[in-house]
């Protein structure tokens, strides 16, 4: 038996070794480069056909909630028109709805049924479904929709999140060194944080790493060749009433979309169809560029930094917190650009009340810089869109939309994200559709209420501003 002095030395030495391992793990995994093919910037390619899609929820003059949905109706039609190959990469894919189960569209069931029917009708076609471990609460629950897809012959790929860099700078090193070896499995100790049922403690321990494959991508063949869909919308019942946007397009950029999906950890070799997308018209005036992870931020900053007198920037964003983006917006305003930003008030998350961070703190800073801010007027749903539009000189237009919120986690090569950048003349229908969508939300026409003035959710608290800055910088938050 060790004497007390020797035991003390052993314990101190072990603690020092563990502390050193945690420090080394923290430095390494926070700065770990992404695997090859991630943080991807496709070429600026001529587009074939392109359509702007939106989901709307609003309150009518009788005070009743109304929904108009285009994105998943279009997705289901894409699936039913396919005969050879479908790839989906969807972050949320479950029927969790928080505290309420009425008033939601059963998106997970509809998508599962459509995919299975297509696989059965065309048994030689290939369907690949990539998703995030959040849908099994990180291994703590069975997901019946994923199980049904597997049983029908669909290739289901669960992203290996441990291969991504760590965004939670204080917790993840401890988890890597002390807890990651424990794995996970179904359990009943704690309530499911996203819906009914119970999960293991290990589900919570994995969840606190706050990392995700956050993409929302579809590629499929159709009567006119291959086409892609990039959206902010999740195939998740609890998200079905959210405001969202999407772009459906054909042409050579679809190949880039497929190429970017091959790089998802766990998906290598599972995503290439036998027939590649056609190049599309070479003389097209409008172009599409596929962007993932940190390349999204680079392209957006390049656009914002060049904005000035005569330019207009319109944005709809679920989360806005990235310091480089905020500084670029303020600089664009100082240089004479008009800037209007519609933000979600960050007050609801599937039946739970949120703190208002980060948008209310970011909004206060932007308003002080003479930037116009309005709030999405949401009920239990969210304004979940992520879209930036710029009207530039000489009639040039730029639009960026997809899965990426404008936060450190979404833009600094931490989460997996996919956006598309569209460039072209302002007379193109895709831009007029997007402008009309923004105008609708900003101006509340025809007795439909979509947005409210900045004062409704204004938060000028200095304390909460610094709390939000610390949380975003350290990754100890969900935004």
Buried (B, 14 or more C-beta within 10 A) or exposed (E): EEEEEEEEEEEEEEEEEEEEBBEEBBEEBBEEEBBEBBBBBBEEBBBBEBBBBBBBBBBEEEEEEEBEBBBBEBBBEBBEBBBBBBBBBBBBBBBBBBEEBEEBBBBBBBBBBBBBEBBEEEEEBBBBBBBBBBBBBBBBBEBEBBEBBEEBBBBBBBBBBBEBBBBBBEBBBBBBBBBBEEEBEBBEEBEBBBBEBBBBBBBBBBBBBBBBBBBBBBBBBBEEBBBBBBBBBBBBBBBBBBBBBBBBBBBBBBBBBBBBBBBBBBBEEBBBBEEBBBBBEEEBEBBBBBBBBBBBBBBBBEBBBBBBEEBBBBBBBBBBBBEBBBBBBBBBBEBEBBBBBBBBBBBBBBEEEBBBBBBBBBBBBBBEBEBBBBBBBBEBBBBBBBBBBBBBEEEEBBBBBBBBBBBBBBBBBBBBBBBBBBBBEEEBEBBEBBBEBBEBBBEBEEEBEBBBEBEEBBBEEEEBBEBBBEBBEBBBBBB
